[in-house]
Amino acid sequence: MIVQLELRPGAAISEAELSARLGIGRTPVREALQRLAREHLVQILPRRGVLVSELDIKRQLRLLEVRREVERLVARFAARRATEAERKQFADLAREFMTAAKTKDQTRFMRADKAFNDLSVRVARNEFAAGAMGLMHGLSRRFWFLHHRQAGDIESMASLHGALAKAIADGDEPGAAKALDALIDYTTAFTRETVSTDF
């Protein structure tokens, strides 16, 4: 709900409200909120409640600095360590991204992106990189959801993902690192563009 902006940045939320809305007990809601606080998606204010974290351009750019290094490592490891069956999955995702680019299909892109991220982290076979990626993807996805209509170009974003998926499928470590850098360069430019469109 936070990533897809059903709960907007700055919104006040409560355990009781979320428990009723989700139909689950307050204990798992409390645990989820604590995890979301660690992921910087909410702020827990003692005796004042919980706020959905605001989006901040400078913080988003700092996040991209870290994402570049960690995701480059993940991409290289995935290209090196993927089995033949996993390479086929990356090749299928590369085609899916290219179809999303041609049709400019936002939903198709988002589904492929989630599948790609999950597969990359699993295939990299490094639990520390996986933990770091888990902290970053929610923040990045929420930023994209909020701003893609103003500054985003789904065709370019999907094509860049497709090139990265293909490099991993081909077992091309240097190519995967280069494709990842191109993707983060585009994402950084997109993030900076939101300063002039929204702020």
C-alpha positions in Angstrom: 0.0 0.0 0.0 2.9 2.4 0.7 4.9 1.5 -2.4 1.8 1.8 -4.6 0.8 5.1 -2.9 -2.5 3.8 -1.4 -0.9 5.3 1.7 0.5 8.6 0.6 3.8 10.2 1.8 3.2 12.0 5.1 0.0 10.1 5.9 -0.6 9.3 9.5 -1.5 5.6 10.1 -2.3 3.6 13.2 -2.0 -0.1 14.2 -5.7 -0.3 14.8 -6.6 1.2 11.5 -4.3 -1.1 9.6 -5.4 -4.1 11.6 -9.0 -3.4 10.6 -8.2 -2.6 7.0 -6.1 -5.8 6.5 -8.1 -8.1 8.6 -5.2 -9.2 10.7 -4.2 -8.8 14.4 -2.3 -5.9 15.8 0.8 -7.9 16.7 1.7 -8.7 13.1 0.8 -5.2 12.1 3.2 -3.8 14.8 6.0 -6.2 13.6 5.4 -5.1 10.0 5.6 -1.4 10.9 8.9 -2.0 12.8 10.3 -3.6 9.6 9.0 -0.8 7.4 10.7 1.7 9.8 14.0 -0.2 9.3 13.4 0.1 5.5 12.7 3.9 5.9 9.2 3.6 4.5 7.5 4.7 7.8 8.6 6.8 10.8 7.5 5.6 14.2 7.1 8.7 16.5 6.8 7.8 20.2 3.4 8.8 21.6 2.5 10.4 18.3 1.9 7.5 16.0 3.2 6.4 12.7 3.8 8.5 9.5 4.4 7.3 6.0 7.9 8.7 5.2 8.0 11.6 2.9 9.9 11.4 -0.4 13.1 13.4 -0.6 15.1 13.9 -3.7 18.5 14.1 -2.0 17.8 10.9 -0.1 16.7 9.2 -3.3 19.9 10.2 -5.0 22.0 8.9 -2.1 20.0 5.6 -2.3 20.9 5.4 -6.0 24.6 5.8 -5.2 24.4 2.6 -3.0 22.1 0.8 -5.4 24.6 1.2 -8.2 27.3 -0.6 -6.3 25.2 -3.3 -4.8 23.2 -4.0 -8.0 26.3 -4.1 -10.1 27.6 -6.8 -7.8 24.3 -8.7 -7.9 24.3 -8.5 -11.7 27.8 -9.8 -12.1 27.2 -12.6 -9.6 23.9 -13.5 -11.4 25.7 -13.6 -14.8 28.4 -15.8 -13.3 26.3 -18.2 -11.1 23.1 -18.7 -13.1 22.3 -22.3 -14.1 21.1 -23.0 -17.6 17.4 -23.0 -16.4 18.0 -19.6 -14.7 19.6 -18.2 -17.8 16.5 -19.2 -19.7 14.4 -17.3 -17.2 16.5 -14.2 -17.7 16.2 -14.6 -21.5 12.4 -14.8 -21.1 12.4 -11.7 -18.9 14.5 -9.8 -21.5 11.9 -10.6 -24.1 9.1 -9.5 -21.7 10.9 -6.2 -21.0 11.2 -5.6 -24.8 7.6 -6.3 -25.3 6.7 -3.9 -22.5 8.9 -1.3 -24.1 7.3 -1.7 -27.6 3.8 -1.6 -26.2 4.6 1.0 -23.4 2.7 -1.3 -21.0 3.3 0.0 -17.5 1.7 -3.0 -15.8 3.7 -5.5 -17.8 6.9 -3.7 -17.0 6.2 -3.6 -13.3 5.5 -7.3 -13.2 8.6 -8.2 -15.1 10.7 -5.8 -13.0 9.5 -7.5 -9.8 10.2 -11.0 -11.2 13.6 -9.8 -12.5 14.6 -8.3 -9.1 13.6 -11.5 -7.2 15.4 -13.7 -9.7 18.6 -11.6 -9.7 18.9 -11.7 -5.9 18.2 -15.4 -5.7 20.6 -16.3 -8.5 23.4 -14.1 -7.1 23.5 -16.4 -4.2 24.7 -13.9 -1.7 22.5 -13.3 1.4 24.2 -10.0 2.3 23.5 -8.5 -1.1 20.0 -9.9 -0.9 19.4 -8.1 2.4 20.8 -4.8 1.1 18.6 -5.0 -2.0 15.5 -5.7 0.0 16.0 -2.4 1.9 16.3 -0.5 -1.4 13.7 -1.9 -3.8 10.7 -0.7 -1.8 12.0 2.9 -1.7 12.9 2.9 -5.3 9.6 1.4 -6.5 7.6 4.0 -4.5 9.5 6.9 -6.0 8.9 5.5 -9.5 5.1 5.1 -8.8 4.9 8.7 -7.6 6.8 10.3 -10.4 6.9 8.1 -13.5 4.0 9.9 -15.2 5.7 13.3 -15.0 9.3 12.3 -16.0 9.4 8.7 -16.7 9.8 7.0 -20.1 8.6 3.5 -19.8 10.0 2.5 -23.2 13.5 3.5 -22.2 13.2 2.0 -18.7 12.0 -1.3 -20.0 14.6 -1.4 -22.8 17.4 -0.8 -20.2 16.1 -3.6 -18.0 15.9 -5.9 -21.1 19.5 -5.3 -22.0 20.5 -6.1 -18.4 18.5 -9.3 -18.3 20.0 -10.4 -21.7 23.5 -9.8 -20.5 22.9 -11.9 -17.4 21.2 -14.6 -19.6 24.4 -14.6 -21.8 26.7 -15.0 -18.8 28.3 -11.7 -19.7 29.7 -10.3 -16.5 31.2 -7.1 -17.9 28.1 -6.5 -20.1 25.8 -7.0 -17.1 27.8 -4.4 -15.1 27.8 -2.0 -18.0 24.0 -2.5 -18.6 23.4 -1.9 -14.9 25.4 1.4 -15.0 23.3 2.5 -17.9 20.1 1.7 -16.0 21.2 3.6 -12.9 22.4 6.5 -15.0 18.9 6.7 -16.5 17.3 6.4 -13.1 19.5 9.1 -11.6 18.6 11.5 -14.5 14.9 10.6 -14.1 15.2 11.4 -10.3 16.9 14.7 -10.9 14.2 15.6 -13.5 11.5 15.3 -10.9 13.1 18.3 -9.1 12.0 20.5 -12.0 8.6 18.8 -12.6 7.3 18.4 -9.0 9.2 20.7 -6.7 
